[in-house]
Amino acid sequence: MRDRCPDGTVSLRVNPVLCDGVGRCAQLAPAVIDIDQWGFPVFPRRPLSPEEQQQALRAVEGCPRHALLIDGASPSN
């Protein structure tokens, strides 16, 4: 079972089956995503701040394999 964020918060997760370790996500969201030694994304397992949410959204939209997902709904929605 995977962790869930509290209602009204947003978190980032990766589908490891789809991810090829390209690293584009870290270029699009450097304040949120780091790259491990194999090129795969590493990010905080906590709710994201509003500023981090903006970067995370860019990373999700820019992922060539569509491997990144955003969990939760922005409080402004």
Secondary structure as a PSIPRED ss2 file (coil, helix, strand):
# PSIPRED VFORMAT (PSIPRED V4.0)

   1 M C   1.000  0.000  0.000
   2 R C   1.000  0.000  0.000
   3 D C   1.000  0.000  0.000
   4 R C   1.000  0.000  0.000
   5 C C   1.000  0.000  0.000
   6 P C   1.000  0.000  0.000
   7 D C   1.000  0.000  0.000
   8 G C   1.000  0.000  0.000
   9 T C   1.000  0.000  0.000
  10 V C   1.000  0.000  0.000
  11 S E   0.000  0.000  1.000
  12 L E   0.000  0.000  1.000
  13 R E   0.000  0.000  1.000
  14 V E   0.000  0.000  1.000
  15 N C   1.000  0.000  0.000
  16 P C   1.000  0.000  0.000
  17 V C   1.000  0.000  0.000
  18 L C   1.000  0.000  0.000
  19 C C   1.000  0.000  0.000
  20 D C   1.000  0.000  0.000
  21 G C   1.000  0.000  0.000
  22 V C   1.000  0.000  0.000
  23 G C   1.000  0.000  0.000
  24 R H   0.000  1.000  0.000
  25 C H   0.000  1.000  0.000
  26 A H   0.000  1.000  0.000
  27 Q H   0.000  1.000  0.000
  28 L H   0.000  1.000  0.000
  29 A C   1.000  0.000  0.000
  30 P C   1.000  0.000  0.000
  31 A C   1.000  0.000  0.000
  32 V C   1.000  0.000  0.000
  33 I C   1.000  0.000  0.000
  34 D E   0.000  0.000  1.000
  35 I E   0.000  0.000  1.000
  36 D C   1.000  0.000  0.000
  37 Q C   1.000  0.000  0.000
  38 W C   1.000  0.000  0.000
  39 G C   1.000  0.000  0.000
  40 F C   1.000  0.000  0.000
  41 P E   0.000  0.000  1.000
  42 V E   0.000  0.000  1.000
  43 F C   1.000  0.000  0.000
  44 P C   1.000  0.000  0.000
  45 R C   1.000  0.000  0.000
  46 R C   1.000  0.000  0.000
  47 P C   1.000  0.000  0.000
  48 L C   1.000  0.000  0.000
  49 S C   1.000  0.000  0.000
  50 P H   0.000  1.000  0.000
  51 E H   0.000  1.000  0.000
  52 E H   0.000  1.000  0.000
  53 Q H   0.000  1.000  0.000
  54 Q H   0.000  1.000  0.000
  55 Q H   0.000  1.000  0.000
  56 A H   0.000  1.000  0.000
  57 L H   0.000  1.000  0.000
  58 R H   0.000  1.000  0.000
  59 A H   0.000  1.000  0.000
  60 V H   0.000  1.000  0.000
  61 E H   0.000  1.000  0.000
  62 G H   0.000  1.000  0.000
  63 C C   1.000  0.000  0.000
  64 P C   1.000  0.000  0.000
  65 R C   1.000  0.000  0.000
  66 H C   1.000  0.000  0.000
  67 A C   1.000  0.000  0.000
  68 L E   0.000  0.000  1.000
  69 L E   0.000  0.000  1.000
  70 I E   0.000  0.000  1.000
  71 D E   0.000  0.000  1.000
  72 G C   1.000  0.000  0.000
  73 A C   1.000  0.000  0.000
  74 S C   1.000  0.000  0.000
  75 P C   1.000  0.000  0.000
  76 S C   1.000  0.000  0.000
  77 N C   1.000  0.000  0.000
